[in-house]
């Protein structure tokens, strides 16, 4: 006799968590990458309010991730 179990884990969206603003393209613990068509004053202010350092030519890549090196508006955290 054999017993098999399947565990399915799904990520639930917390309904209390608002979606990111439209000017945020990608967010991680180390940085926020903004949409390139975003208003520059708005994203600089957003970065300042979050306690980050704005970089007008930051990397789109995360850590050891392999990707094309292009400039991106980023908010970087130490």
N, C-alpha and C positions, 0 to 999 in steps of 0.2 A: 504494500500500500504506500502510496506517495502523496505527500501533502505539499501543495504549491501555493504560495501567497504572492500577490502582486500589490505593491504599494505605489500609489500614484500621488505625487506631491505637486500641488499647483500653487502658484503665487497668486494670492488674492489681493486685489487692489483695495486699499483702505478707503472707504467712502468718505472718511473725514479728512483725508489728505487731498488738498487741492492740486490740480494739474500744474505743471510748471508754466511760467509765463511764456507767451509766444516767442519772445526773443531768446529763450534758452533752447539750444539745440541738443546738448548732451551734458549730463552732470555726473560727477563722481566725487569722492572724498578729497581728491587732490586738486580738482579744477572744474570750472564751468566753461563750456564752450558755447559761445553765443552764435546766433544766426548772423551770417555776414551782412544781410540787408537791414539789420537792426539799427535803431537810432543810437549813435555813438554816445551821446550825453546820457541816455537812459541806461545803457549797459554799464557805463563807467560808474554811475551812481549806484546801480544794483550791486556791483562788485565792491564798492566802498562800504555799502551798508552790510554786506556779508563778511566784511573784515578781510577781504582778499586784496591781491595786487593785480591791477589790470595790465594786460599785455596785448598790444595791438597785433603782435606777430608771434603768438604762442603756438605750441605744437598741438595738433589735433590728435596725436598718438598718445596712448596711455602706457607708461612704463615700458615693458618689453614687447608691446604690441607691434606687429609689423604693419605699417601703413605708409602711404605716400606722405612725405614731409611737405606740408603746406602751411602757410600762415593762417591763423585763426584768431579771432577776438576771444581771449580767454581771461578768466579770473582765476588766479593761482593762489593756493593756500600752502603755507609752510608746514 
